[in-house]
Amino acid sequence: MTGAKRRNSKRHVDTALVELGRDPHANHGVVNPPVYHASTILFPTLAALESAENGTHPGPTYGRRGTTTAQALEQTVAALDGADKAIALPSGKAAMALTFATFTRAGDHVLVSDNAYGPVRMICNDLMEKFGVETTYFDPHIGSGISKLMRPNTRLVWCESPGSLTFEMSDIPAIAAEARQRGIKVGVDNSWASPYYYKPLDHGADIAMQAGTKYLVGHSDAMVGVLSAQMDDFKSLRHMADALGYHLAPDDCYLALRGIRTLSVRLERHQANGLALAEYFAKRPEVARVIHPARPDHPDHALWQRDFKGASGLFAVVLKPGVSHNAFAAFTDGLELFGMGYSWGGYESLLLPVRPEKIRSAVPWREEGKVLRIHAGLEDLSDLTHDLDMGFDRLHAHG
Ligand SMILES: *Cc1c(COP(=O)(O)O)cnc(C)c1O
């Protein structure tokens, strides 16, 4: 196993995606790590039981803490993130809630980017508030200006770059530098890029979070959250996960690990289709603005270019104002390839009307036109643009 690890650390990431977290010859030659279902794990000797009790037992100790199936996923994500350890959790939201619960206590203060995944506000405004933790939302463009919002009791800064609704980028290294001086933890929601295109820990963050539900699973069929961190922070997270009884079922760990094997090829296609669809929308007369960080016309394009290795398939489009509800419904309801639904990151294209003005609190959203969040799937590009052409035709017919 140590031999395998040494080999892995030298591999290119495309090879690592294939090689990490599996050991076929320890398992009858079967290529994929098996799904081990367990609550009870038996210890052959008193000494083995004692090693579980003092935390030195190398294998699984109890089902809730994960069988070898979870360990395979966790080792793989940790290696991709350049972290000591990772922890698999029942959803992306559980991963966010665990981070807040781990690093704060009553009387503390947290800073949360205004463009972060909307439901993070439920964690902050309902759960954490109830336990005496106060939240301040900040402008994602704040950079080192975040120092002005930091208080003696600030414990955590939560960022999402780019935000998965409005796609502003934050200067994570600048924010992390201010946080580090004051002993404040920085967590980054990295669901958009995945570690294939961005590694938050390499840019100063302490905790890298992913909704594995999105690109890791990649097939719209499982809920998964993952947190990666270096050893001390990981131990704190692991302890609080145990306190809360969090557990990701082995079948879902298996699906996430299987998705990871094709992450590189899927993301390359999501990126290509995303950029091509963004260009298509940019040329449509009905569109006021395309918001895609990998396009040179994005206000934060330079940050994306500096820190990211690529872009995923998720971006936004702002329509020109004045489209009636009926005309818009005619556009959406006849689409054959773009589904309307929550989440993203699967193989299929999605188009979701979103309302950032209802979520934002630090920086009001001022665009008047309807905002569409697009997930570019793996379909043929000309089929996708044809579907949209037909949609715009229906929109005008009902205008
Ligand atoms: C979906 C999503 C989450 C939450 O993940 P779930 O697995 O749905 O709980 C968190 N952050 C971002 C950016 C997301 O898109």
The ligand as a Gaussian input file, in Angstrom:
#p B3LYP/6-31G(d) Opt

LIG

0 1
 C      -25.617000      21.491000      -4.853000
 C      -24.656000      22.371000      -4.164000
 C      -24.404000      22.244000      -2.802000
 C      -25.166000      21.282000      -1.932000
 O      -24.942000      19.959000      -2.290000
 P      -26.056000      18.849000      -2.000000
 O      -25.315000      17.589000      -2.239000
 O      -27.184000      19.114000      -2.943000
 O      -26.465000      19.008000      -0.568000
 C      -23.452000      23.061000      -2.230000
 N      -22.770000      23.956000      -2.961000
 C      -22.979000      24.101000      -4.273000
 C      -22.205000      25.116000      -5.019000
 C      -23.942000      23.332000      -4.915000
 O      -24.170000      23.525000      -6.213000

